[in-house]
């Protein structure tokens, strides 16, 4: 049951917060001693992919914030 829930969660993830939660689940799995080397490597690869996706989301958010702040500075100078 738990595996099915986690699979559904992974397939349905959309938000940054969901991706971070999934990374936490992967981290906990990797900390267990019951994974085979192949399973551990696969989980690590999945974690790296999700990590890159999160980094991209954060980079895009930073760009948007920078653009918004620059727009406010121009509005302030023009006033």
N, C-alpha and C positions, 0 to 999 in steps of 0.2 A: 504494500500500500504506500509506504513512504517513498519507494523508488518511483512509482507511478506519479505521485504528487510532485516529486522533484523534476521528473521529466516534463510534466505539464508546465511547471513553473519555468523551466529553462526554455521551452518552446514558446511560451507566452510573454517572455520578458520584453519590455519595451522601454521602460524608463531608466534613467541613470541609477535611481535608487534600487530598482530591481536587479540591475547588473551588479551593483555593489553587493547586494545581498547574495547573489549567486557566487560572487567571488569569495565571500565569507564561507559559504557552504563548501566550495572547492578547497579552500584552505583547511577547513576542519577535516575533510576527507583525507587530504594529504598528510595531516598530522597523525592519522591513525596508522597503526602498524600492520593492518590487515590487507593492504592493497598490494597487488603484484606490481612488479616493475613496469610492465606494459600499461597497466591501468593508471599507475601514478604518472607516467609520462603523458598519457592521453589527457588526464585531468590537468596537468601542468600546461599542456598546449592549449586546452580550452580556457584555462585561466589567463594565459598570455593574450589570447584573442580578445577575451572580454576586457582585459586591462587596456588593450589598444583602443577598443571601442570607447571605453570610459575616458581615456586621454583625449580622444577626438571630440567627444562631447564637451569636455572641460575647455579644450582649446577654442571651440566654436563659441562657447559661452563667454570666454574671456574676450574674444574678438568683438562680440556684440556689445559687451560692456564698455570696451574701449571706444567703439564707435559712438555709443550713446554719450559717454563722458566728453568726448571731443565735441560733439554737437552742443552740449550744454556750455562748454567753454566758449565756443563761437557765439552762442546766444548771449552769454554774459558780457563778452567783449563788445558786441554790437550795441548793447543797451546804453 
